[in-house]
Amino acid sequence: MNIKLMLSIAMMTVVACTVISCNDDDNSNNNGGSSSAYSDKSYGQNAVNACVSLVSGLEGANETIASANLSDAQEEYLRAVINNLVDNVIVPTYTDLADNTEALEADLNGLDVNSITQSDIDKACVSFKKARQDWERSEAFLGGAASEFDIDPTIDSWPLNRSLLLNYFNSGEMDEDMLDDASILGFHALEFILFRNGTNRNVAEFKSNDTYKGFTGVSGAKELLYAQQVCKLLKERAFQLQVAWEGETTANALRVSVVKEAGLEYTTSKGLSFGENMKQAGESVSTFTSLKDAIGQILSDDEGSAAAIGNEVGTAKIANPFSAGYIFYVESPYSYNSITDFQDNIRSVRNVWYGTTNGSANGSTPSFYNFFANISKSTTHTKVESLINDAINKIGNMPAPFVKYCSTIWGIAYEDDDRTADDLPEEDE
């Protein structure tokens, strides 16, 4: 196809399949209502296989670009794809994450056991889930600041090391300086404090002692203080992500000051924001040696790419507990949010592919979807789209909660599996 015609078609606002809606966000196809589903391994295996297929599709798409002799027009269009991805997917996602972690901190700050109400807890749980969604929908682009500055392991390490956390609570003097182990920080530490058995914690536990196995000697007052300390660190890291990708602006000046005060880095080794660094791929000021290098990081690099999170969801997040029996490795076991987390990870891949955050492709948006729709490899755009949707749907077909599904398959209760991440085979870490 003529390249000028290709770009014209890609930028038209009305084309065939201009808007493709994906109605998967309600998880209504979940099989949690059927008791027999919990012993049926096909649901989990189908989800793993769908993720593996998605990874292959993304790697194939990247290889098509990497091996192509791109024309000037094609290269220009792919630069527009990157610019759009930074401005309309990555920065907005991290801004939402910063907004919602700030709201969560505000919900938790000032609370004490004498005045806390169930409404206070419920409000914090809502803010937590909003921030959690933002984070999970960012994992297709962990390459950059999240990896460079160890933000990912700092705020999203799991499984929660309950033994270490209990030692922390029993240490006598609790202060922020003691919180230096990622296995008791971040989202999963907060999840343990705010949720149990898929529901919001009962305020009565904060007014007295915990009831979780092994934690019955821990007061709600200690847990509340701990949550406030951990949330402050989470907020600082969320601010760091926004600032690192957006750069310093008048609008985010207060967040820049928080990041600086916390002593956190937020520029590349060459002094650019991570957004500008990606946009200027191939220029001497960028850490990316070429446009194709940047695209490889986005689509299929071993770490921090769309393919990398697809692989992690299938071969680690799902397979470690479901296929290998490491029940302790279930992510988000206290809120029962596992399946939503996994789907949101794949939705982050969809956002990268479509160049939007609303779950739909748009013909006027520079995107990988539209790029492949208008070159000789035209089937790639629908193939990857289909693989994305299939993975979301197959994950959603697994019985909920995921922790019960895995526990039933292996006959091991989550709270009784006291292994840690150190017990995983080295190649799965």
Backbone torsions as a table, in degrees:
resi	resn	phi	psi	omega
1	MET	NA	140.4	175.6
2	ASN	-56.7	132.0	-174.0
3	ILE	-63.3	-40.0	179.6
4	LYS	-63.4	-39.3	177.8
5	LEU	-66.2	-39.8	179.3
6	MET	-58.0	-48.0	-178.1
7	LEU	-67.8	-33.7	177.2
8	SER	-62.3	-46.0	-179.7
9	ILE	-63.9	-42.2	-176.8
10	ALA	-63.8	-28.6	-176.0
11	MET	-96.8	-1.9	178.1
12	MET	-67.8	146.5	179.8
13	THR	-85.7	-16.8	178.9
14	VAL	-129.2	105.3	175.6
15	VAL	-139.3	168.8	176.5
16	ALA	-60.9	135.4	-179.6
17	CYS	61.8	34.5	178.4
18	THR	-58.9	-43.6	179.5
19	VAL	-123.4	122.2	179.2
20	ILE	-119.5	112.4	-177.2
21	SER	-90.8	144.4	178.7
22	CYS	-123.7	101.8	-175.8
23	ASN	-91.1	74.9	-176.9
24	ASP	-120.8	-1.2	-167.7
25	ASP	-75.9	-10.8	-177.6
26	ASP	-92.2	-4.2	179.4
27	ASN	54.0	27.6	-174.0
28	SER	-69.9	-11.5	-179.5
29	ASN	-89.6	8.0	-176.3
30	ASN	-68.5	143.9	-175.2
31	ASN	-98.9	22.2	-177.5
32	GLY	-63.8	-17.9	-177.2
33	GLY	-80.6	-12.0	-177.3
34	SER	-102.4	120.4	-178.5
35	SER	-65.4	-32.5	-179.4
36	SER	-69.6	-24.6	-178.4
37	ALA	-63.8	-29.6	-176.8
38	TYR	-66.2	-20.8	178.4
39	SER	-103.6	5.0	-179.2
40	ASP	-94.9	109.6	-175.7
41	LYS	-75.2	-13.0	-175.0
42	SER	-64.4	-33.1	-179.0
43	TYR	-63.0	-46.3	179.7
44	GLY	-67.2	-41.8	-179.4
45	GLN	-65.7	-39.0	177.0
46	ASN	-62.2	-38.5	179.0
47	ALA	-66.4	-43.8	177.8
48	VAL	-61.0	-47.3	-178.2
49	ASN	-62.1	-38.4	-179.8
50	ALA	-64.5	-37.9	178.8
51	CYS	-68.5	-41.1	178.4
52	VAL	-61.5	-41.7	178.9
53	SER	-65.1	-38.6	178.5
54	LEU	-62.5	-43.3	178.5
55	VAL	-58.0	-44.3	179.3
56	SER	-61.6	-40.7	178.9
57	GLY	-64.2	-41.5	179.3
58	LEU	-67.7	-40.9	178.1
59	GLU	-64.0	-37.2	177.6
60	GLY	-66.0	-39.3	178.2
61	ALA	-64.0	-43.3	179.3
62	ASN	-65.2	-40.3	-179.6
63	GLU	-63.7	-35.3	177.6
64	THR	-60.2	-43.6	178.8
65	ILE	-71.5	-44.1	-175.9
66	ALA	-61.1	-34.3	-176.6
67	SER	-94.0	-2.2	-176.2
68	ALA	-82.9	149.6	169.8
69	ASN	-92.3	86.8	-172.2
70	LEU	-67.5	135.6	173.3
71	SER	-76.3	167.9	177.9
72	ASP	-59.3	-40.0	-178.8
73	ALA	-67.2	-39.8	178.2
74	GLN	-66.0	-42.4	179.1
75	GLU	-63.3	-41.5	178.5
76	GLU	-61.6	-41.0	179.9
77	TYR	-66.2	-42.1	179.8
78	LEU	-65.9	-31.0	173.5
79	ARG	-66.3	-37.3	175.7
80	ALA	-64.8	-34.8	176.7
81	VAL	-61.2	-45.4	-179.9
82	ILE	-65.6	-44.5	179.6
83	ASN	-59.2	-44.4	179.3
84	ASN	-65.0	-40.8	179.8
85	LEU	-60.2	-44.8	179.2
86	VAL	-64.7	-52.0	-171.2
87	ASP	-75.2	-32.7	-170.6
88	ASN	-116.4	-0.7	175.4
89	VAL	-126.8	-60.0	-172.3
90	ILE	-67.9	-55.2	-178.0
91	VAL	-62.2	-46.2	177.8
92	PRO	-61.1	-37.1	179.4
93	THR	-64.7	-45.8	179.8
94	TYR	-70.1	-30.5	176.0
95	THR	-66.4	-43.4	176.3
96	ASP	-61.4	-40.8	178.0
97	LEU	-60.8	-44.1	178.9
98	ALA	-63.6	-42.9	179.2
99	ASP	-59.9	-45.7	-173.1
100	ASN	-79.1	-28.8	172.8
101	THR	-72.4	-33.2	175.5
102	GLU	-65.1	-40.6	177.6
103	ALA	-65.0	-39.2	178.1
104	LEU	-63.6	-43.1	177.9
105	GLU	-61.2	-41.0	178.6
106	ALA	-63.4	-36.8	178.3
107	ASP	-64.4	-37.3	-175.0
108	LEU	-86.1	-33.0	-176.1
109	ASN	-64.7	138.1	177.0
110	GLY	87.2	-11.5	179.1
111	LEU	-74.7	140.9	172.6
112	ASP	-140.8	165.8	-171.7
113	VAL	-68.0	-18.1	-178.8
114	ASN	-79.6	-30.4	-174.6
115	SER	-115.2	-8.1	-174.7
116	ILE	-62.5	142.2	179.1
117	THR	-123.9	166.8	176.4
118	GLN	-62.9	-34.2	177.3
119	SER	-61.6	-36.8	177.4
120	ASP	-62.4	-44.9	-179.9
121	ILE	-65.4	-44.9	-178.9
122	ASP	-61.4	-39.8	179.6
123	LYS	-64.6	-43.1	179.0
124	ALA	-63.9	-36.8	179.8
125	CYS	-65.0	-38.1	177.1
126	VAL	-63.6	-46.3	179.3
127	SER	-63.2	-39.2	178.3
128	PHE	-58.8	-48.4	-176.4
129	LYS	-66.3	-33.0	175.9
130	LYS	-65.1	-46.9	179.8
131	ALA	-65.7	-38.5	179.5
132	ARG	-61.7	-41.8	177.6
133	GLN	-61.9	-44.4	179.1
134	ASP	-58.0	-44.8	-178.7
135	TRP	-64.6	-48.4	-178.0
136	GLU	-62.5	-31.3	178.6
137	ARG	-83.8	8.6	174.8
138	SER	-108.0	-5.0	-168.1
139	GLU	-75.0	-9.5	174.2
140	ALA	-78.1	-9.9	177.3
141	PHE	-131.0	47.7	175.8
142	LEU	-71.6	-19.4	175.4
143	GLY	-61.7	133.4	-174.3
144	GLY	116.9	-135.4	-173.1
145	ALA	-61.3	-41.8	-176.5
146	ALA	-60.1	-36.5	178.3
147	SER	-86.6	-42.2	-175.2
148	GLU	-59.7	-38.8	-175.0
149	PHE	-108.3	18.6	178.0
150	ASP	55.5	33.3	179.4
151	ILE	-72.1	-40.7	-178.8
152	ASP	-56.4	-56.1	-179.6
153	PRO	-66.1	-27.2	-177.9
154	THR	-70.0	-36.3	-175.0
155	ILE	-109.2	-6.8	-174.8
156	ASP	-138.4	27.5	176.3
157	SER	-73.4	139.5	174.3
158	TRP	-151.3	159.9	1.8
159	PRO	-72.4	153.6	174.4
160	LEU	-58.8	129.6	179.0
161	ASN	-82.9	87.9	-174.5
162	ARG	-64.3	-33.8	179.3
163	SER	-63.8	-45.1	178.9
164	LEU	-67.1	-39.0	178.5
165	LEU	-62.3	-42.3	178.8
166	LEU	-63.4	-39.6	176.3
167	ASN	-62.0	-38.3	178.0
168	TYR	-62.3	-47.0	178.8
169	PHE	-63.0	-33.5	-176.6
170	ASN	-89.6	0.9	-174.7
171	SER	-73.0	-11.6	179.0
172	GLY	98.3	-73.9	-177.7
173	GLU	-99.1	117.0	-179.1
174	MET	-103.4	127.5	175.0
175	ASP	-150.0	164.4	-173.6
176	GLU	-63.4	-29.9	-177.9
177	ASP	-64.7	-21.7	-179.5
178	MET	-79.6	-13.4	-177.1
179	LEU	-86.2	76.8	-177.1
180	ASP	-122.4	10.1	178.0
181	ASP	-114.9	118.9	-174.3
182	ALA	-60.8	-21.6	-176.2
183	SER	-72.9	-6.4	174.4
184	ILE	-124.5	22.2	-179.2
185	LEU	-116.7	178.5	166.9
186	GLY	74.0	-158.5	-173.7
187	PHE	-59.0	-40.2	-172.6
188	HIS	-76.8	-27.0	172.5
189	ALA	-68.3	-44.3	178.4
190	LEU	-65.5	-37.6	178.3
191	GLU	-58.8	-42.7	-179.2
192	PHE	-62.0	-35.0	-179.7
193	ILE	-77.4	-35.6	-171.3
194	LEU	-93.2	-23.8	-173.5
195	PHE	-130.4	150.2	169.3
196	ARG	-149.5	135.2	177.7
197	ASN	52.9	37.9	175.0
198	GLY	78.8	6.1	179.9
199	THR	-127.8	162.5	176.5
200	ASN	-64.5	142.3	179.4
201	ARG	-59.5	146.5	175.9
202	ASN	-78.0	131.9	-177.1
203	VAL	-58.9	-26.0	-179.7
204	ALA	-60.0	-31.7	179.8
205	GLU	-69.4	-31.2	177.2
206	PHE	-74.0	-26.2	179.7
207	LYS	-84.2	-10.6	178.4
208	SER	-133.9	-119.4	179.6
209	ASN	-119.5	160.1	176.0
210	ASP	-64.0	158.9	176.7
211	THR	-118.0	1.9	-178.3
212	TYR	-72.0	148.0	-179.2
213	LYS	-51.4	121.3	179.3
214	GLY	88.5	-14.8	-175.1
215	PHE	-108.9	13.6	-174.5
216	THR	-68.2	-13.4	176.2
217	GLY	-94.4	3.4	-177.7
218	VAL	-96.8	128.6	-178.6
219	SER	-80.5	152.3	175.2
220	GLY	-62.9	-29.9	179.2
221	ALA	-62.5	-42.1	178.5
222	LYS	-65.9	-41.7	-179.0
223	GLU	-65.0	-38.5	179.8
224	LEU	-66.8	-42.8	177.2
225	LEU	-61.9	-42.7	178.6
226	TYR	-59.8	-45.5	-179.9
227	ALA	-60.7	-39.7	179.7
228	GLN	-65.6	-40.6	179.4
229	GLN	-66.1	-45.5	-178.4
230	VAL	-66.3	-38.2	-178.6
231	CYS	-66.7	-34.3	176.2
232	LYS	-60.4	-44.5	178.2
233	LEU	-65.4	-39.3	178.2
234	LEU	-62.6	-44.4	179.7
235	LYS	-61.6	-43.9	-179.7
236	GLU	-60.1	-40.5	-179.7
237	ARG	-70.8	-35.2	176.1
238	ALA	-65.9	-41.7	175.1
239	PHE	-60.0	-41.8	-179.8
240	GLN	-58.6	-42.2	179.4
241	LEU	-63.6	-45.9	179.4
242	GLN	-60.4	-50.8	-177.1
243	VAL	-64.5	-39.7	-177.8
244	ALA	-62.2	-38.3	-179.3
245	TRP	-86.6	-35.2	-176.5
246	GLU	-84.5	-28.0	-172.1
247	GLY	82.7	174.1	-179.7
248	GLU	-77.8	127.4	177.3
249	THR	-133.1	168.2	175.8
250	THR	-63.1	-39.2	-176.5
251	ALA	-67.8	-32.8	-176.8
252	ASN	-104.4	18.1	-175.2
253	ALA	-57.0	-39.3	-179.7
254	LEU	-66.1	-37.4	179.0
255	ARG	-71.3	-34.7	174.5
256	VAL	-60.0	-42.2	-179.0
257	SER	-65.3	-36.8	177.0
258	VAL	-63.9	-43.5	-179.8
259	VAL	-63.7	-43.7	179.3
260	LYS	-65.1	-42.7	-179.5
261	GLU	-63.1	-32.1	178.5
262	ALA	-79.8	-4.8	179.1
263	GLY	72.6	30.3	-176.8
264	LEU	-99.1	138.7	177.9
265	GLU	-78.1	155.1	-179.5
266	TYR	-151.6	15.4	175.0
267	THR	-128.2	163.4	176.6
268	THR	-71.8	174.7	178.9
269	SER	-63.7	-17.8	179.1
270	LYS	-103.2	9.4	172.3
271	GLY	87.4	7.0	179.5
272	LEU	-94.3	160.1	165.4
273	SER	-68.2	159.2	-178.8
274	PHE	-70.5	-25.4	174.8
275	GLY	-67.0	-50.0	178.8
276	GLU	-65.0	-35.7	179.2
277	ASN	-59.2	-41.5	179.8
278	MET	-74.5	-40.0	-179.8
279	LYS	-63.2	-31.5	-176.6
280	GLN	-100.4	25.7	178.6
281	ALA	-51.9	133.4	-179.4
282	GLY	95.3	-16.7	176.2
283	GLU	-86.3	159.4	-175.7
284	SER	-64.8	-22.9	-178.0
285	VAL	-81.3	-10.5	-176.1
286	SER	-98.3	151.5	174.2
287	THR	-79.8	-12.6	175.9
288	PHE	-86.8	125.2	-175.6
289	THR	-73.8	-19.1	-178.5
290	SER	-157.6	167.0	174.4
291	LEU	-60.6	-42.8	-179.5
292	LYS	-64.2	-32.3	177.1
293	ASP	-62.7	-44.0	178.6
294	ALA	-65.7	-41.6	179.3
295	ILE	-64.3	-37.9	176.7
296	GLY	-61.5	-39.6	177.2
297	GLN	-63.8	-37.7	-179.0
298	ILE	-70.7	-46.9	-170.5
299	LEU	-89.9	-45.6	-167.9
300	SER	-147.8	23.7	175.3
301	ASP	-64.8	156.3	-178.5
302	ASP	-61.4	-28.5	-177.4
303	GLU	-132.1	134.3	171.5
304	GLY	78.1	16.6	-178.5
305	SER	-112.3	175.9	176.5
306	ALA	-62.0	-43.0	178.9
307	ALA	-66.5	-36.2	-178.6
308	ALA	-63.5	-41.4	-179.9
309	ILE	-73.8	-33.9	174.5
310	GLY	-60.5	-41.3	178.0
311	ASN	-66.6	-42.0	-179.0
312	GLU	-64.3	-42.5	179.4
313	VAL	-60.2	-47.4	-175.8
314	GLY	-73.8	-50.3	-170.4
315	THR	-93.2	-7.4	178.8
316	ALA	-127.1	-61.9	-174.8
317	LYS	-60.0	-41.2	178.1
318	ILE	-91.1	-49.4	-170.0
319	ALA	-69.7	-36.3	-178.5
320	ASN	-58.2	-50.3	177.4
321	PRO	-79.5	-38.0	-175.1
322	PHE	-78.0	-50.0	-174.4
323	SER	-85.8	-36.2	-173.7
324	ALA	-103.6	-8.9	175.5
325	GLY	82.6	15.0	175.7
326	TYR	-84.3	78.3	-173.9
327	ILE	-61.7	-34.1	-179.5
328	PHE	-60.1	-19.0	-174.7
329	TYR	-84.9	-2.6	178.4
330	VAL	-57.3	128.3	178.0
331	GLU	-84.9	139.9	179.6
332	SER	57.2	51.9	-177.2
333	PRO	-78.9	-19.3	-175.1
334	TYR	-87.1	-32.7	179.2
335	SER	-92.5	-8.3	-174.2
336	TYR	58.9	36.1	-176.6
337	ASN	-100.8	9.9	-171.2
338	SER	-56.0	-53.1	-175.4
339	ILE	-63.4	-40.1	175.7
340	THR	-62.1	-41.8	176.8
341	ASP	-57.9	-48.2	-178.0
342	PHE	-62.0	-44.4	179.4
343	GLN	-64.1	-39.7	179.1
344	ASP	-65.2	-32.5	173.7
345	ASN	-60.8	-42.9	179.5
346	ILE	-72.5	-32.0	174.5
347	ARG	-63.6	-30.2	176.0
348	SER	-65.9	-34.8	173.9
349	VAL	-64.7	-43.4	178.2
350	ARG	-59.6	-41.4	179.4
351	ASN	-62.4	-39.5	176.9
352	VAL	-65.0	-41.9	-176.7
353	TRP	-68.8	-42.9	-178.3
354	TYR	-85.2	-21.8	-175.3
355	GLY	71.8	24.3	178.8
356	THR	-136.6	172.6	176.9
357	THR	-119.5	9.3	-176.0
358	ASN	-104.9	8.9	177.1
359	GLY	81.9	9.4	-176.7
360	SER	-130.1	148.2	172.2
361	ALA	-87.5	144.1	179.1
362	ASN	-131.8	128.4	-175.3
363	GLY	-62.9	-20.5	-179.1
364	SER	-90.4	-2.9	-176.7
365	THR	-97.4	123.9	174.8
366	PRO	-62.0	119.5	-174.5
367	SER	-153.4	162.5	173.9
368	PHE	-62.8	-37.7	178.1
369	TYR	-55.9	-50.6	-177.9
370	ASN	-72.0	-30.7	177.4
371	PHE	-61.3	-50.5	-178.0
372	PHE	-72.7	-21.1	178.7
373	ALA	-69.2	-17.8	-170.5
374	ASN	-126.7	24.8	171.6
375	ILE	-126.9	179.2	-174.4
376	SER	-64.2	-20.5	176.8
377	LYS	-91.1	43.9	-168.6
378	SER	-62.9	-24.7	-179.0
379	THR	-71.8	-15.5	-177.8
380	THR	-61.5	-38.9	-174.8
381	HIS	-65.3	-41.2	179.7
382	THR	-77.8	-30.4	178.5
383	LYS	-64.5	-50.5	-179.2
384	VAL	-66.0	-40.5	176.5
385	GLU	-57.0	-45.7	-179.4
386	SER	-64.5	-39.4	179.5
387	LEU	-66.4	-38.2	177.0
388	ILE	-61.7	-51.4	-177.6
389	ASN	-65.5	-35.4	178.5
390	ASP	-65.3	-41.1	179.0
391	ALA	-64.4	-43.9	178.1
392	ILE	-59.5	-45.4	-177.9
393	ASN	-69.0	-41.7	-179.1
394	LYS	-67.7	-37.0	175.4
395	ILE	-63.1	-43.1	-180.0
396	GLY	-67.5	-19.7	178.0
397	ASN	-77.5	-15.5	179.9
398	MET	-66.5	145.3	178.9
399	PRO	-62.3	139.1	178.1
400	ALA	-108.6	147.7	-3.3
401	PRO	-74.7	150.9	-177.8
402	PHE	-59.6	-36.3	-179.2
403	VAL	-63.5	-36.4	177.3
404	LYS	-70.4	-38.7	178.7
405	TYR	-58.6	-51.7	-178.9
406	CYS	-65.8	-40.0	179.2
407	SER	-63.0	-39.0	179.4
408	THR	-68.1	-44.0	-179.5
409	ILE	-58.8	-41.2	-173.2
410	TRP	-102.9	-8.1	-179.9
411	GLY	67.0	33.0	-179.5
412	ILE	-127.9	123.0	176.7
413	ALA	-74.1	139.2	-176.9
414	TYR	-53.9	-46.8	-175.1
415	GLU	-70.2	-14.7	178.9
416	ASP	-92.7	-10.1	179.7
417	ASP	-89.9	93.4	-172.3
418	ASP	-94.5	18.6	174.2
419	ARG	-70.8	167.2	179.4
420	THR	-127.4	179.3	179.6
421	ALA	-59.8	-25.1	178.6
422	ASP	-65.5	-19.2	-178.9
423	ASP	-86.2	-7.0	178.0
424	LEU	-71.6	148.6	172.2
425	PRO	-57.0	143.1	-174.0
426	GLU	-55.4	-39.2	-176.2
427	GLU	-70.2	-14.3	-178.2
428	ASP	-96.5	-4.8	-175.7
429	GLU	-74.8	NA	NA
